[in-house]
Amino acid sequence: ADLRAAALSRAAAAGLVVDNITIEGRGHTSRAEVAAVLQPHMNASILTVDLTAIRRSLESLPWVRDASVERRLPDALHARIEEHKPLALWRDGGRVRLVSEQGTVIPVTDVRPFVNLPLLDGADAPKHAQELFRLVATEPALARRVTAASRVGARRWNVYLDGRVEVRLPGERA
């Protein structure tokens, strides 16, 4: 323990402490959220900072899908985050939730900035949304008109164009 303390003390004297933190990829994630994760590591020994713990903390933020953190000797930490990309809204009982391109629910409380996204309905709709939008994208003129889609019987979709025209897509073969 004494040897470790002496080594860390010498490393600090040599300037091996976190003096600079950079972040890349932040869009929806607020500066305050990122600062709450990274700021506590300022002035810590760069050799003992737990990069895995920082990565996990970043990935626990609502918008962050993936994160990486690296040391940049002698005195910097660099974090890179990849945020969820909103694909649609999903009516989940009485709530409207935001769905990512990967079909996961993005745990944000305010979905108002995304009201122009298509609205999905159905228990398994988020999980199958990407395949629906991939199919619809094959017809770009129609894809732009999709305002909602309802997952029916966990096997097919009803797609709504311009909020009023219903298109019943065929079901998957079992």
C-alpha positions in Angstrom: 0.0 0.0 0.0 2.9 2.4 0.8 4.6 1.6 -2.4 1.4 2.2 -4.4 0.8 5.5 -2.6 4.4 6.6 -3.3 4.0 5.7 -7.0 0.8 7.6 -7.3 2.3 10.6 -5.5 5.3 10.6 -8.0 2.9 10.2 -10.9 0.9 13.2 -9.7 4.1 15.2 -9.3 5.0 14.3 -12.9 1.6 15.7 -14.1 -0.2 12.4 -14.5 -3.5 13.8 -13.2 -6.7 14.4 -15.1 -6.6 18.0 -16.1 -8.5 17.9 -19.3 -11.7 16.0 -20.2 -13.2 15.9 -23.7 -16.4 14.4 -25.0 -17.5 13.6 -28.5 -20.9 12.6 -29.9 -23.2 14.6 -27.5 -26.4 15.9 -29.1 -29.4 15.2 -27.0 -27.5 14.5 -23.8 -27.1 17.6 -21.7 -23.8 19.1 -20.7 -24.9 18.8 -17.1 -25.6 15.1 -17.4 -22.1 14.5 -18.9 -20.4 16.8 -16.3 -22.1 14.9 -13.5 -20.4 11.7 -14.7 -17.0 13.1 -15.7 -16.3 16.1 -13.4 -15.7 14.0 -10.3 -12.6 12.6 -12.0 -10.9 16.0 -12.5 -7.5 16.1 -10.6 -7.6 12.4 -10.0 -4.6 10.3 -10.9 -5.0 9.4 -14.5 -3.4 6.0 -13.8 -6.2 4.9 -11.4 -9.3 6.3 -13.0 -11.7 3.5 -13.6 -12.6 3.8 -17.3 -15.1 0.9 -17.1 -17.0 2.6 -14.3 -17.1 5.9 -16.2 -18.3 4.1 -19.4 -21.1 2.4 -17.5 -22.1 5.7 -15.9 -22.3 7.3 -19.3 -24.3 4.4 -20.7 -26.8 4.8 -17.9 -27.8 8.2 -19.2 -31.1 8.2 -21.1 -29.9 9.2 -24.5 -26.6 7.2 -24.5 -26.7 3.9 -26.4 -22.9 3.2 -26.3 -19.9 4.9 -24.8 -16.1 4.5 -24.6 -13.5 6.3 -22.5 -9.8 6.4 -23.0 -6.8 7.9 -21.3 -4.7 10.4 -23.3 -1.5 10.7 -21.4 -0.2 12.7 -19.7 -3.4 14.4 -18.4 -6.6 13.9 -20.4 -9.6 11.6 -20.5 -11.6 11.4 -23.8 -15.1 10.1 -23.8 -17.0 9.1 -27.0 -20.8 8.5 -26.8 -23.2 7.3 -29.4 -26.7 8.4 -28.8 -30.0 6.6 -29.6 -31.6 7.8 -32.9 -35.3 8.4 -32.5 -37.4 6.4 -35.0 -41.0 6.7 -33.7 -43.3 7.3 -30.8 -45.1 4.4 -29.2 -48.4 4.4 -27.4 -47.7 2.2 -24.3 -51.0 2.1 -22.5 -51.7 5.6 -21.4 -48.2 6.9 -22.1 -46.4 7.9 -25.3 -42.8 6.8 -25.4 -39.9 7.4 -27.7 -38.5 4.4 -29.7 -35.0 4.2 -31.1 -33.9 2.7 -34.4 -32.8 -0.4 -32.5 -36.4 -0.9 -31.2 -35.6 0.1 -27.6 -37.5 2.6 -25.6 -35.5 5.8 -25.0 -36.2 6.7 -21.3 -36.9 10.4 -21.8 -39.8 12.2 -20.1 -40.5 14.9 -22.7 -41.4 13.5 -26.1 -42.9 16.8 -27.4 -39.9 17.6 -29.6 -40.6 14.4 -31.5 -44.3 14.8 -32.2 -43.7 14.7 -36.0 -42.4 11.1 -35.8 -44.9 8.3 -36.7 -47.0 6.9 -33.8 -46.8 3.2 -33.2 -49.4 1.1 -31.4 -49.2 -2.5 -30.2 -47.4 -4.4 -27.5 -44.5 -5.6 -29.6 -44.4 -2.6 -31.9 -41.0 -1.2 -30.8 -39.3 -4.5 -31.3 -40.5 -4.7 -34.9 -40.5 -1.0 -35.9 -37.2 -1.1 -37.7 -38.3 -3.9 -40.0 -41.5 -2.0 -40.8 -39.7 1.3 -41.6 -37.1 -0.6 -43.7 -40.0 -2.1 -45.7 -41.8 1.2 -46.1 -38.5 2.9 -47.1 -38.5 0.9 -50.3 -41.3 3.3 -51.5 -39.9 6.7 -50.5 -43.0 8.6 -51.7 -45.2 6.6 -49.4 -42.7 6.5 -46.6 -42.9 10.3 -46.2 -46.6 10.0 -45.7 -46.6 7.4 -42.9 -48.0 9.0 -39.8 -48.9 5.9 -37.7 -48.7 2.2 -37.6 -50.5 -0.4 -35.5 -49.1 -3.9 -34.8 -51.9 -6.4 -35.2 -51.9 -9.8 -33.6 -48.1 -9.8 -33.1 -47.7 -10.7 -36.8 -48.6 -7.8 -39.1 -49.1 -4.0 -39.4 -51.8 -1.6 -40.3 -50.0 1.5 -41.7 -51.7 4.9 -41.8 -50.8 7.4 -44.4 -51.5 11.1 -43.8 -53.4 10.2 -40.7 -56.4 8.9 -42.6 -55.6 6.2 -45.2 -55.3 2.8 -43.7 -53.1 0.2 -45.5 -53.3 -3.4 -44.1 -50.1 -5.1 -44.7 -50.2 -8.9 -45.0 -49.1 -11.0 -42.0 -45.9 -13.0 -41.6 -46.2 -16.6 -42.6 -45.9 -19.0 -39.7 
